[in-house]
Amino acid sequence: MFKYAQIESNGRCFTVSYLSGEADSESMLLLNSEDDVRVGDVWDGETWIRPEPVPSEPENVSLAERIALLESALDELLLGGM
């Protein structure tokens, strides 16, 4: 079994796969058993970098502002920007 990380052109891993055979692709990097690579990790050409997670919610946004943003997004989805 071969473990690979498939990366985008910027080095970001977008999938980790276990294959029955070897892969021959520049976007597929063979991993060893010690590599703890996850989706979102970045290959810089020498090592894997795990970026800091992006905060899921904006800071200092009031409940009223959050509701307004959600309502606006819902209107956009339902009405198509009408």
N, CA, C and O atoms as a MOPAC input file, in Angstrom:
PM7 MOZYME 1SCF
protein

 N      0.85300 1    -1.17300 1     0.00000 1
 C      0.00000 1     0.00000 1     0.00000 1
 C      0.90000 1     1.23800 1     0.00000 1
 O      1.86900 1     1.31300 1     0.75600 1
 N      0.57200 1     2.19100 1    -0.84300 1
 C      1.33900 1     3.42400 1    -0.96700 1
 C      0.47100 1     4.59500 1    -0.51100 1
 O     -0.68700 1     4.71600 1    -0.91000 1
 N      1.04400 1     5.45100 1     0.32400 1
 C      0.32000 1     6.62200 1     0.82900 1
 C      0.85200 1     7.85900 1     0.11200 1
 O      2.05500 1     8.11600 1     0.09600 1
 N     -0.07000 1     8.62100 1    -0.48300 1
 C      0.29700 1     9.81100 1    -1.24400 1
 C     -0.48300 1    11.03100 1    -0.76800 1
 O     -1.62600 1    10.92900 1    -0.32400 1
 N      0.16400 1    12.17600 1    -0.87200 1
 C     -0.51300 1    13.46100 1    -0.72100 1
 C     -0.58800 1    14.06600 1    -2.11200 1
 O      0.42000 1    14.15600 1    -2.81200 1
 N     -1.77300 1    14.47800 1    -2.50600 1
 C     -1.90700 1    15.15600 1    -3.79300 1
 C     -1.96400 1    16.64700 1    -3.51600 1
 O     -2.75300 1    17.11400 1    -2.69600 1
 N     -1.10400 1    17.39200 1    -4.22100 1
 C     -0.97400 1    18.81800 1    -3.94700 1
 C     -1.38000 1    19.66200 1    -5.14900 1
 O     -1.32200 1    19.22200 1    -6.29700 1
 N     -1.79200 1    20.88600 1    -4.84400 1
 C     -2.08000 1    21.88000 1    -5.87400 1
 C     -0.76500 1    22.53200 1    -6.28800 1
 O      0.27900 1    22.24100 1    -5.70500 1
 N     -0.80600 1    23.40000 1    -7.27600 1
 C      0.41700 1    24.04500 1    -7.77000 1
 C      1.10200 1    24.89700 1    -6.70200 1
 O      2.30600 1    25.14100 1    -6.78300 1
 N      0.34000 1    25.35400 1    -5.69500 1
 C      0.92700 1    26.15500 1    -4.61500 1
 C      1.46200 1    25.28800 1    -3.47100 1
 O      1.93200 1    25.81600 1    -2.46300 1
 N      1.39300 1    23.95900 1    -3.62100 1
 C      1.91500 1    23.04800 1    -2.61400 1
 C      0.90600 1    22.61500 1    -1.57000 1
 O      1.22500 1    21.79900 1    -0.70500 1
 N     -0.31000 1    23.14900 1    -1.63600 1
 C     -1.34000 1    22.80500 1    -0.65000 1
 C     -1.89100 1    21.41400 1    -0.92500 1
 O     -2.28400 1    21.10400 1    -2.04900 1
 N     -1.91900 1    20.57800 1     0.10800 1
 C     -2.46700 1    19.22800 1    -0.00700 1
 C     -3.98600 1    19.30100 1    -0.02800 1
 O     -4.60100 1    19.90500 1     0.85100 1
 N     -4.59200 1    18.67400 1    -1.05000 1
 C     -6.05100 1    18.66300 1    -1.08300 1
 C     -6.63500 1    17.26600 1    -0.92600 1
 O     -7.85400 1    17.11200 1    -0.84200 1
 N     -5.78200 1    16.24900 1    -0.88400 1
 C     -6.25900 1    14.90100 1    -0.56300 1
 C     -5.08000 1    14.01700 1    -0.17800 1
 O     -3.95800 1    14.20300 1    -0.65100 1
 N     -5.36000 1    13.05900 1     0.68400 1
 C     -4.38500 1    12.03200 1     1.04700 1
 C     -4.99500 1    10.70500 1     0.62400 1
 O     -6.13300 1    10.39600 1     0.97600 1
 N     -4.22900 1     9.91900 1    -0.13800 1
 C     -4.76200 1     8.68400 1    -0.71500 1
 C     -3.88100 1     7.49300 1    -0.38100 1
 O     -2.66600 1     7.61800 1    -0.22300 1
 N     -4.51300 1     6.34900 1    -0.27800 1
 C     -3.81100 1     5.07100 1    -0.14500 1
 C     -4.04100 1     4.31500 1    -1.44800 1
 O     -5.17900 1     3.99700 1    -1.79400 1
 N     -2.96500 1     4.03200 1    -2.16500 1
 C     -3.06700 1     3.39500 1    -3.47400 1
 C     -2.43300 1     2.01400 1    -3.44300 1
 O     -1.53000 1     1.75000 1    -2.64800 1
 N     -2.91200 1     1.14100 1    -4.31100 1
 C     -2.36400 1    -0.21500 1    -4.37500 1
 C     -1.06200 1    -0.26700 1    -5.16600 1
 O     -0.30600 1    -1.23300 1    -5.06000 1
 N     -0.79900 1     0.76600 1    -5.95400 1
 C      0.42700 1     0.81700 1    -6.74100 1
 C      1.03700 1     2.19900 1    -6.69500 1
 O      0.46200 1     3.13300 1    -6.13600 1
 N      2.20400 1     2.31300 1    -7.28800 1
 C      2.89100 1     3.60000 1    -7.30100 1
 C      2.23700 1     4.55100 1    -8.29800 1
 O      1.71300 1     4.12300 1    -9.32700 1
 N      2.27200 1     5.84000 1    -7.98500 1
 C      1.72600 1     6.87700 1    -8.85900 1
 C      2.88400 1     7.64100 1    -9.49300 1
 O      3.92300 1     7.85500 1    -8.86700 1
 N      2.69000 1     8.04500 1   -10.73200 1
 C      3.72200 1     8.80100 1   -11.44000 1
 C      3.13000 1    10.14300 1   -11.85700 1
 O      2.68200 1    10.31800 1   -12.99000 1
 N      3.13800 1    11.08200 1   -10.91800 1
 C      2.58100 1    12.40300 1   -11.17500 1
 C      3.31500 1    13.41400 1   -10.30300 1
 O      3.62700 1    13.13800 1    -9.14500 1
 N      3.58500 1    14.58000 1   -10.86900 1
 C      4.26400 1    15.62400 1   -10.10100 1
 C      3.41700 1    16.12200 1    -8.93800 1
 O      3.94700 1    16.64900 1    -7.96000 1
 N      2.10600 1    15.95400 1    -9.04400 1
 C      1.22800 1    16.44400 1    -7.98000 1
 C      1.00200 1    15.40600 1    -6.88000 1
 O      0.33600 1    15.69400 1    -5.88600 1
 N      1.55000 1    14.20700 1    -7.05100 1
 C      1.39300 1    13.14300 1    -6.05600 1
 C      2.72600 1    12.93200 1    -5.34400 1
 O      3.71300 1    12.52800 1    -5.96000 1
 N      2.74600 1    13.20800 1    -4.04500 1
 C      3.97000 1    13.04900 1    -3.26200 1
 C      3.85200 1    11.80900 1    -2.38700 1
 O      2.92100 1    11.68300 1    -1.59100 1
 N      4.79800 1    10.90300 1    -2.54200 1
 C      4.81800 1     9.67900 1    -1.75200 1
 C      5.14700 1    10.02100 1    -0.30200 1
 O      6.11700 1    10.72600 1    -0.02600 1
 N      4.33600 1     9.51800 1     0.61300 1
 C      4.53800 1     9.76000 1     2.04000 1
 C      5.07400 1     8.50100 1     2.69400 1
 O      4.83400 1     7.39100 1     2.22000 1
 N      5.80100 1     8.68300 1     3.78500 1
 C      6.22700 1     7.51300 1     4.54700 1
 C      5.35700 1     7.39200 1     5.79200 1
 O      4.51200 1     8.24900 1     6.05200 1
 N      5.56100 1     6.34200 1     6.54600 1
 C      4.69900 1     6.07600 1     7.70100 1
 C      4.81700 1     7.14700 1     8.78000 1
 O      3.92100 1     7.28100 1     9.61300 1
 N      5.89300 1     7.89900 1     8.77800 1
 C      6.10000 1     8.94700 1     9.78300 1
 C      5.45200 1    10.27400 1     9.40600 1
 O      5.31400 1    11.15300 1    10.25700 1
 N      5.05400 1    10.43400 1     8.15300 1
 C      4.45200 1    11.68900 1     7.69800 1
 C      3.01600 1    11.80900 1     8.19600 1
 O      2.16700 1    10.97400 1     7.88400 1
 N      2.75600 1    12.85300 1     8.96900 1
 C      1.40300 1    13.13900 1     9.46400 1
 C      0.84000 1    14.29600 1     8.64400 1
 O      0.69900 1    15.41500 1     9.13900 1
 N      0.52300 1    14.01100 1     7.39600 1
 C      0.04900 1    15.04400 1     6.47400 1
 C     -1.47000 1    15.04000 1     6.46000 1
 O     -2.11000 1    13.99000 1     6.39100 1
 N     -2.03100 1    16.24100 1     6.52700 1
 C     -3.48400 1    16.41200 1     6.49500 1
 C     -3.86300 1    17.35200 1     5.35800 1
 O     -3.04200 1    18.13500 1     4.87900 1
 N     -5.10500 1    17.26300 1     4.94000 1
 C     -5.61500 1    18.18800 1     3.93100 1
 C     -5.42600 1    19.60700 1     4.46700 1
 O     -5.76300 1    19.90100 1     5.61400 1
 N     -4.88200 1    20.47800 1     3.61800 1
 C     -4.61400 1    21.85800 1     4.01500 1
 C     -3.15700 1    22.11000 1     4.34700 1
 O     -2.70700 1    23.25600 1     4.33400 1
 N     -2.40200 1    21.03900 1     4.64900 1
 C     -0.97300 1    21.20400 1     4.89200 1
 C     -0.29900 1    21.64200 1     3.59900 1
 O     -0.80800 1    21.38400 1     2.50800 1
 N      0.84500 1    22.30400 1     3.72300 1
 C      1.53400 1    22.85000 1     2.55300 1
 C      2.93900 1    22.26400 1     2.46100 1
 O      3.69100 1    22.25500 1     3.43600 1
 N      3.27600 1    21.77700 1     1.27300 1
 C      4.61700 1    21.26900 1     0.97400 1
 C      5.42600 1    22.42700 1     0.41900 1
 O      5.06200 1    23.00200 1    -0.60700 1
 N      6.53200 1    22.77900 1     1.09200 1
 C      7.35100 1    23.90800 1     0.63300 1
 C      8.52600 1    23.45900 1    -0.23000 1
 O      9.40600 1    24.25800 1    -0.55200 1
 N      8.53800 1    22.19200 1    -0.60000 1
 C      9.62300 1    21.65000 1    -1.40500 1
 C     10.60200 1    20.83100 1    -0.59100 1
 O     11.38100 1    20.05100 1    -1.13800 1
 N     10.55900 1    21.01200 1     0.73600 1
 C     11.44200 1    20.26000 1     1.62600 1
 C     10.70500 1    19.65800 1     2.81400 1
 O     10.99600 1    18.53600 1     3.22900 1
 N      9.75300 1    20.40400 1     3.35900 1
 C      9.02900 1    19.94200 1     4.54500 1
 C      7.55000 1    20.29200 1     4.43100 1
 O      7.14700 1    21.13000 1     3.62500 1
 N      6.75700 1    19.62300 1     5.26500 1
 C      5.32900 1    19.92100 1     5.34800 1
 C      5.10900 1    20.98400 1     6.41300 1
 O      5.69500 1    20.93100 1     7.49400 1
 N      4.26100 1    21.94200 1     6.09500 1
 C      3.91700 1    23.02200 1     7.01700 1
 C      2.42200 1    22.93900 1     7.28100 1
 O      1.62000 1    22.84200 1     6.35200 1
 N      2.05900 1    22.97900 1     8.54800 1
 C      0.64100 1    22.98500 1     8.91000 1
 C      0.25500 1    24.42100 1     9.25500 1
 O      0.65000 1    24.92800 1    10.30400 1
 N     -0.51600 1    25.08500 1     8.38300 1
 C     -0.89300 1    26.47700 1     8.64100 1
 C     -1.79400 1    26.59700 1     9.86700 1
 O     -2.48700 1    25.65400 1    10.24900 1
 N     -1.76500 1    27.76900 1    10.46400 1
 C     -2.66300 1    28.05800 1    11.58100 1
 C     -4.09700 1    28.06100 1    11.05500 1
 O     -4.35100 1    28.57500 1     9.96600 1
 N     -5.03600 1    27.49500 1    11.81200 1
 C     -6.42600 1    27.50700 1    11.36000 1
 C     -6.98000 1    28.93100 1    11.29100 1
 O     -6.64900 1    29.79000 1    12.10800 1
 N     -7.81500 1    29.14700 1    10.31000 1
 C     -8.46400 1    30.44900 1    10.14100 1
 C     -9.65600 1    30.50600 1    11.08800 1
 O    -10.43800 1    29.55700 1    11.14700 1
 N     -9.80700 1    31.60500 1    11.83100 1
 C    -10.96500 1    31.70600 1    12.72700 1
 C    -12.26000 1    31.55600 1    11.94100 1
 O    -12.40300 1    32.11000 1    10.85100 1
 N    -13.19200 1    30.81000 1    12.49700 1
 C    -14.43700 1    30.54400 1    11.78000 1
 C    -15.41200 1    31.71300 1    11.83400 1
 O    -16.28000 1    31.83300 1    10.97000 1
 N    -15.28100 1    32.56300 1    12.82600 1
 C    -16.18700 1    33.70000 1    12.93900 1
 C    -15.38700 1    34.98900 1    13.01700 1
 O    -14.33600 1    35.03700 1    13.65800 1
 N    -15.88100 1    36.03200 1    12.36800 1
 C    -15.19200 1    37.31500 1    12.48600 1
 C    -15.25400 1    37.82100 1    13.92900 1
 O    -16.23700 1    37.61400 1    14.63900 1
 N    -14.19400 1    38.47900 1    14.33000 1
 C    -14.15000 1    39.01500 1    15.68500 1
 C    -14.90100 1    40.34000 1    15.75900 1
 O    -14.99200 1    41.07500 1    14.77500 1
 N    -15.42600 1    40.62600 1    16.91900 1
 C    -16.08300 1    41.90500 1    17.20400 1
 C    -17.26700 1    42.19800 1    16.28300 1
 O    -17.48400 1    43.34700 1    15.89500 1
 N    -18.02300 1    41.17500 1    15.93600 1
 C    -19.22100 1    41.37400 1    15.12600 1
 C    -20.42100 1    41.11300 1    16.03200 1
 O    -20.54100 1    40.04900 1    16.64000 1
 N    -21.29100 1    42.09100 1    16.10700 1
 C    -22.44600 1    41.96200 1    16.99500 1
 C    -23.43700 1    40.94700 1    16.43400 1
 O    -23.39000 1    40.58700 1    15.25700 1
 N    -24.31900 1    40.50400 1    17.29300 1
 C    -25.35300 1    39.56000 1    16.87800 1
 C    -26.22300 1    40.17100 1    15.78100 1
 O    -26.58000 1    39.48700 1    14.82200 1
 N    -26.56100 1    41.43800 1    15.91400 1
 C    -27.38900 1    42.11200 1    14.90700 1
 C    -26.68100 1    42.13700 1    13.55000 1
 O    -27.31500 1    41.93800 1    12.51400 1
 N    -25.36400 1    42.38100 1    13.55900 1
 C    -24.60500 1    42.38800 1    12.30100 1
 C    -24.55100 1    40.99300 1    11.68900 1
 O    -24.64500 1    40.84500 1    10.47100 1
 N    -24.40100 1    39.97500 1    12.52700 1
 C    -24.38500 1    38.59600 1    12.02300 1
 C    -25.72100 1    38.23400 1    11.38900 1
 O    -25.76500 1    37.61500 1    10.32600 1
 N    -26.80700 1    38.62400 1    12.04500 1
 C    -28.14000 1    38.34800 1    11.50700 1
 C    -28.31900 1    39.05400 1    10.17100 1
 O    -28.84700 1    38.46800 1     9.22600 1
 N    -27.88500 1    40.30300 1    10.08500 1
 C    -28.00000 1    41.06200 1     8.83400 1
 C    -27.19700 1    40.39600 1     7.71900 1
 O    -27.66100 1    40.32200 1     6.58100 1
 N    -26.00200 1    39.91300 1     8.03300 1
 C    -25.18600 1    39.22500 1     7.02900 1
 C    -25.86000 1    37.94000 1     6.55900 1
 O    -25.87500 1    37.64100 1     5.36500 1
 N    -26.41600 1    37.18500 1     7.49900 1
 C    -27.11200 1    35.94600 1     7.13600 1
 C    -28.35100 1    36.23000 1     6.29200 1
 O    -28.61200 1    35.53000 1     5.31300 1
 N    -29.10900 1    37.24900 1     6.66700 1
 C    -30.30100 1    37.59900 1     5.89200 1
 C    -29.92700 1    38.04300 1     4.48400 1
 O    -30.60300 1    37.69500 1     3.51600 1
 N    -28.86400 1    38.80200 1     4.37600 1
 C    -28.39900 1    39.25000 1     3.06500 1
 C    -27.96300 1    38.06500 1     2.20200 1
 O    -28.28400 1    38.00400 1     1.01500 1
 N    -27.23900 1    37.13600 1     2.79800 1
 C    -26.79800 1    35.95000 1     2.05500 1
 C    -27.99400 1    35.10300 1     1.63900 1
 O    -28.02300 1    34.57100 1     0.52900 1
 N    -28.97200 1    34.97500 1     2.51600 1
 C    -30.17400 1    34.20800 1     2.19800 1
 C    -30.95200 1    34.86600 1     1.05900 1
 O    -31.40900 1    34.18200 1     0.14300 1
 N    -31.10300 1    36.18400 1     1.11400 1
 C    -31.77100 1    36.90300 1     0.02400 1
 C    -31.05300 1    36.67600 1    -1.29900 1
 O    -31.68800 1    36.47000 1    -2.33400 1
 N    -29.73500 1    36.71400 1    -1.25900 1
 C    -28.93900 1    36.50500 1    -2.47200 1
 C    -29.19000 1    35.10800 1    -3.03600 1
 O    -29.32500 1    34.93500 1    -4.24700 1
 N    -29.25200 1    34.12100 1    -2.15600 1
 C    -29.49600 1    32.74900 1    -2.60600 1
 C    -30.90500 1    32.57300 1    -3.16000 1
 O    -31.09700 1    31.95900 1    -4.20900 1
 N    -31.87800 1    33.11200 1    -2.45400 1
 C    -33.27100 1    32.90400 1    -2.85100 1
 C    -33.70200 1    33.77900 1    -4.01900 1
 O    -34.45700 1    33.33900 1    -4.88700 1
 N    -33.22900 1    35.00300 1    -4.03900 1
 C    -33.69700 1    35.95600 1    -5.04100 1
 C    -32.69200 1    36.19200 1    -6.16100 1
 O    -33.00800 1    36.84800 1    -7.15300 1
 N    -31.51000 1    35.67200 1    -6.01000 1
 C    -30.50200 1    35.84600 1    -7.05200 1
 C    -30.06400 1    37.28000 1    -7.22700 1
 O    -29.73500 1    37.69600 1    -8.33800 1
 N    -30.05500 1    38.04400 1    -6.15200 1
 C    -29.58000 1    39.42400 1    -6.21700 1
 C    -30.61400 1    40.41300 1    -6.69700 1
 O    -30.25900 1    41.53100 1    -7.07200 1
 N    -31.89000 1    40.04100 1    -6.70000 1
 C    -32.94800 1    40.94500 1    -7.16500 1
 C    -33.17500 1    42.06200 1    -6.18600 1
 O    -34.02900 1    42.91900 1    -6.41400 1

